[in-house]
Amino acid sequence: MFDRDVVIVGGGPAGLTAGLYLARAKYRTLLLDKDSFGGYPKNVALIENYPGFPDGIAGAALASAMVAQAARYGLQFKQADVNGLELFDSCRWVGCTGGRGYTTAVVILAGGSFMKKLGVPGEDSFQGKGVFECALCDGNQYEGRVVAVCGGGDAAVSEALYIARLASHVFLIHRRSEFRAAQVLQNRVFSEPKIKFIPNSVVTAVEGSVSVERVRVRNIKNNNETSLNVDGVLVHVGVAPNTEYLESIVPLDSDGQVIVNSNMETKIPFILAAGDIRRGSPRQIAAAVGDGVVAGITAQRLLQSFG
């Protein structure tokens, strides 16, 4: 007898949706996450592209509603850092730090992604002392101050717009000449007087004494390097999937994402993957929810094969 019918690794939109479908079908389903449940959306100030909310919705509110809905139907939650997956003929075993583990019939991998780092001198030493990743979480510390935002995608531009409400000035530094963000977000950035766009540039060092005082910036076109006096550095230069513990266990692509078919199945029987962690994900909340639906339905079909 398994500890659970299904163990889901990751408490973001994909994992919560799969858990909702399985719990409603009365399967014993456990969702594990090393952080608070809700995933990345809980740190987003305003989500404007999730269907059903014409005026947008606060990310924390959407995440909280997803958690509450899944819990209402009996999804079990446990905070745990998953660090291993073992495969046996009769079951799967999901291991957590501290030695705890769970046997299960089906595993759904929905661990999402983590923020990439700049990889420059000073970034790690000033983490929490001016270097940060979430404007909603830490933005109030920079009211009336100067912040550099690194990145050019939807997340970076959204963060820059949010921090501009609080900061006196925002430098938006991007290695390309144009943003990758949605046009509506670009339009807002260029109409925000507090934001200065610095294209074709990368941060080469974060400097200061006790906390961040400046960043060194290099123009990749002409290699000229300048220094900008800032109080904070918000890093949003991309994401990487949380799949390090899965190497040599499930098939991964060159970017470390889990390879799945249209049913969210890996080549390993009874191991599924959904959301940002799987190959080809557009990394959108609505897409992650859709993945969760497919994974939840597929898991039910697989469980029925046990009789």
ROVOGU-293842 format. One line per field, with one value per residue (C-alpha): residue number from 0; residue in three letters; x, y, z. Coordinates in pm, whole numbers. Layout:
! residues N
seq [NUM,...];
type [Ala,...];
xx [X,...];
yy [Y,...];
zz [Z,...];
***
This chain:
! residues 307
seq [0,1,2,3,4,5,6,7,8,9,10,11,12,13,14,15,16,17,18,19,20,21,22,23,24,25,26,27,28,29,30,31,32,33,34,35,36,37,38,39,40,41,42,43,44,45,46,47,48,49,50,51,52,53,54,55,56,57,58,59,60,61,62,63,64,65,66,67,68,69,70,71,72,73,74,75,76,77,78,79,80,81,82,83,84,85,86,87,88,89,90,91,92,93,94,95,96,97,98,99,100,101,102,103,104,105,106,107,108,109,110,111,112,113,114,115,116,117,118,119,120,121,122,123,124,125,126,127,128,129,130,131,132,133,134,135,136,137,138,139,140,141,142,143,144,145,146,147,148,149,150,151,152,153,154,155,156,157,158,159,160,161,162,163,164,165,166,167,168,169,170,171,172,173,174,175,176,177,178,179,180,181,182,183,184,185,186,187,188,189,190,191,192,193,194,195,196,197,198,199,200,201,202,203,204,205,206,207,208,209,210,211,212,213,214,215,216,217,218,219,220,221,222,223,224,225,226,227,228,229,230,231,232,233,234,235,236,237,238,239,240,241,242,243,244,245,246,247,248,249,250,251,252,253,254,255,256,257,258,259,260,261,262,263,264,265,266,267,268,269,270,271,272,273,274,275,276,277,278,279,280,281,282,283,284,285,286,287,288,289,290,291,292,293,294,295,296,297,298,299,300,301,302,303,304,305,306];
type [Met,Phe,Asp,Arg,Asp,Val,Val,Ile,Val,Gly,Gly,Gly,Pro,Ala,Gly,Leu,Thr,Ala,Gly,Leu,Tyr,Leu,Ala,Arg,Ala,Lys,Tyr,Arg,Thr,Leu,Leu,Leu,Asp,Lys,Asp,Ser,Phe,Gly,Gly,Tyr,Pro,Lys,Asn,Val,Ala,Leu,Ile,Glu,Asn,Tyr,Pro,Gly,Phe,Pro,Asp,Gly,Ile,Ala,Gly,Ala,Ala,Leu,Ala,Ser,Ala,Met,Val,Ala,Gln,Ala,Ala,Arg,Tyr,Gly,Leu,Gln,Phe,Lys,Gln,Ala,Asp,Val,Asn,Gly,Leu,Glu,Leu,Phe,Asp,Ser,Cys,Arg,Trp,Val,Gly,Cys,Thr,Gly,Gly,Arg,Gly,Tyr,Thr,Thr,Ala,Val,Val,Ile,Leu,Ala,Gly,Gly,Ser,Phe,Met,Lys,Lys,Leu,Gly,Val,Pro,Gly,Glu,Asp,Ser,Phe,Gln,Gly,Lys,Gly,Val,Phe,Glu,Cys,Ala,Leu,Cys,Asp,Gly,Asn,Gln,Tyr,Glu,Gly,Arg,Val,Val,Ala,Val,Cys,Gly,Gly,Gly,Asp,Ala,Ala,Val,Ser,Glu,Ala,Leu,Tyr,Ile,Ala,Arg,Leu,Ala,Ser,His,Val,Phe,Leu,Ile,His,Arg,Arg,Ser,Glu,Phe,Arg,Ala,Ala,Gln,Val,Leu,Gln,Asn,Arg,Val,Phe,Ser,Glu,Pro,Lys,Ile,Lys,Phe,Ile,Pro,Asn,Ser,Val,Val,Thr,Ala,Val,Glu,Gly,Ser,Val,Ser,Val,Glu,Arg,Val,Arg,Val,Arg,Asn,Ile,Lys,Asn,Asn,Asn,Glu,Thr,Ser,Leu,Asn,Val,Asp,Gly,Val,Leu,Val,His,Val,Gly,Val,Ala,Pro,Asn,Thr,Glu,Tyr,Leu,Glu,Ser,Ile,Val,Pro,Leu,Asp,Ser,Asp,Gly,Gln,Val,Ile,Val,Asn,Ser,Asn,Met,Glu,Thr,Lys,Ile,Pro,Phe,Ile,Leu,Ala,Ala,Gly,Asp,Ile,Arg,Arg,Gly,Ser,Pro,Arg,Gln,Ile,Ala,Ala,Ala,Val,Gly,Asp,Gly,Val,Val,Ala,Gly,Ile,Thr,Ala,Gln,Arg,Leu,Leu,Gln,Ser,Phe,Gly];
xx [0,138,166,-23,-183,-11,271,301,630,575,301,255,-40,44,81,-222,-443,-334,-393,-738,-844,-708,-845,-1191,-1171,-1100,-745,-504,-288,0,155,511,685,988,833,488,225,110,430,573,239,220,512,360,193,-67,-150,-332,-331,-508,-856,-1158,-1015,-1067,-906,-628,-578,-307,-80,-105,-485,-487,-236,-426,-754,-592,-455,-788,-985,-755,-757,-1136,-1148,-901,-558,-296,-7,332,628,933,1240,1237,1588,1545,1332,1375,1199,1091,889,592,613,793,969,993,1270,1297,1576,1590,1540,1160,1011,682,590,339,189,225,456,380,683,571,865,877,1188,1431,1574,1906,2183,2396,2706,2910,3132,2934,2602,2614,2779,2513,2217,1963,2176,2055,2040,1687,1448,1097,969,644,831,1113,1014,908,1274,1355,1098,1256,1575,1746,1714,1870,1653,1833,1638,1406,1128,775,884,1167,959,665,901,1048,702,610,931,895,590,818,1168,1287,1456,1488,1757,1629,1937,1898,2160,1958,1852,1483,1273,1130,833,478,417,166,434,691,453,412,787,854,578,709,940,1111,1245,1557,1621,1987,2002,2283,2432,2515,2604,2963,2988,2783,2979,2947,3062,2790,2519,2486,2612,2667,2679,2932,2770,2936,2795,2834,2847,3148,3277,3260,3209,3038,2930,2577,2505,2215,2071,1931,1969,1665,1769,1533,1756,1580,1486,1611,1405,1431,1552,1904,1795,1631,1943,1989,1647,1407,1488,1587,1656,1965,1805,1735,1360,1169,1076,708,445,109,-31,249,405,778,933,949,619,400,624,457,572,373,424,747,954,856,1005,826,647,558,603,259,17,-270,-49,65,-297,-368,-71,-203,-541,-381,-148,-434,-647,-355,-273,-631,-611,-286,-427,-720,-474,-393,-746];
yy [0,337,629,835,772,1079,1302,1641,1825,2201,2427,2670,2692,2364,2161,2319,2255,1891,1853,2007,1762,1461,1562,1620,1267,1143,1028,1056,1338,1513,1836,1917,2253,2391,2740,2872,2745,2945,2958,3255,3438,3521,3763,3946,4277,4264,3991,4129,3838,3568,3508,3615,3927,4224,4466,4226,4057,4076,3775,3700,3698,3461,3225,3226,3146,2854,2711,2754,2587,2283,2253,2266,1945,1766,1822,1767,2011,1965,2200,1996,2028,1741,1623,1276,1046,668,430,78,-182,-146,220,551,709,1087,1182,1503,1665,1530,1174,1179,1024,908,606,674,532,848,1149,1486,1711,2074,2237,2537,2747,2959,3300,3303,3516,3779,3587,3900,4010,4143,3982,3710,3918,4189,3948,4093,4405,4572,4279,4137,3952,4060,4417,4330,4163,4413,4725,4925,4935,5149,5424,5748,5566,5462,5106,4923,4653,4394,4218,4279,4021,4052,3986,4240,4513,4450,4467,4794,4946,4841,4964,5295,5367,5377,5464,5808,5672,5334,5223,4938,4759,4510,4335,4377,4688,4600,4445,4094,4203,4239,4559,4688,4670,4836,5123,5177,5175,5436,5659,5634,5933,5765,5481,5521,5240,5142,4906,4685,4677,4433,4474,4362,4422,4519,4741,4903,4881,4761,4761,4828,5170,5134,4901,4887,4865,4768,4853,4533,4729,4947,4791,5126,5081,5327,5339,5407,5510,5296,5174,4848,4595,4390,4086,3934,3800,3471,3148,2789,2479,2317,1985,1936,1642,1479,1442,1083,993,1142,1266,1636,1860,2079,2351,2111,2097,1771,1612,1514,1413,1580,1400,1544,1195,1141,826,692,519,700,1012,1325,1688,2010,2384,2579,2269,2089,2137,2389,2566,2928,3010,3166,3110,3014,2760,2612,2571,2394,2164,2088,1990,1749,1604,1556,1375,1162,1066,950,731,578,515,330,82,-33,-164];
zz [0,-100,143,-115,-452,-597,-475,-642,-618,-641,-510,-798,-1040,-1219,-901,-735,-1038,-1069,-695,-723,-995,-808,-469,-617,-757,-401,-463,-170,-296,-123,-247,-135,-159,21,37,113,-131,-432,-636,-818,-865,-494,-545,-843,-766,-1044,-1295,-1599,-1844,-1644,-1791,-1589,-1428,-1663,-1418,-1323,-988,-725,-756,-385,-406,-704,-542,-214,-391,-574,-250,-70,-350,-362,18,21,-182,41,-113,156,187,346,346,249,29,-220,-303,-448,-657,-662,-896,-807,-993,-763,-655,-666,-365,-321,-79,123,320,673,554,522,211,62,-147,-419,-735,-943,-919,-1078,-1109,-1095,-919,-1149,-1196,-1000,-1085,-1264,-1119,-1288,-1187,-1119,-827,-532,-624,-360,-87,-117,-134,109,142,-173,-417,-437,-671,-571,-590,-413,-125,-74,-266,40,147,-157,-124,-245,-344,-669,-803,-1098,-1255,-1468,-1744,-2035,-2021,-1887,-1529,-1530,-1691,-1457,-1158,-1287,-1322,-970,-807,-994,-778,-475,-593,-694,-1006,-1183,-1427,-1645,-1779,-2064,-2275,-2595,-2784,-2744,-2470,-2491,-2279,-2410,-2603,-2349,-2079,-2303,-2367,-1995,-1934,-2200,-2062,-1703,-1639,-1343,-1558,-1773,-2020,-2064,-2367,-2495,-2148,-1869,-1504,-1446,-1070,-767,-530,-189,168,407,139,-233,-338,-713,-1010,-1289,-1631,-1960,-2302,-2506,-2834,-2756,-2429,-2251,-1878,-1648,-1284,-1163,-805,-683,-355,-483,-764,-868,-1074,-1332,-1610,-1671,-1503,-1491,-1404,-1062,-1199,-1063,-848,-1150,-1366,-1485,-1338,-1594,-1946,-1956,-2255,-2300,-2087,-1801,-1862,-1832,-2164,-2177,-2430,-2482,-2176,-1956,-1930,-1923,-2067,-1712,-1627,-1372,-1369,-1508,-1532,-1566,-1573,-1614,-1542,-1864,-2209,-2426,-2145,-2233,-1862,-1823,-1536,-1766,-1943,-1611,-1507,-1835,-1779,-1431,-1574,-1822,-1558,-1315,-1572,-1690,-1332,-1277,-1588,-1465,-1118,-1266,-1414,-1059,-1028];
***
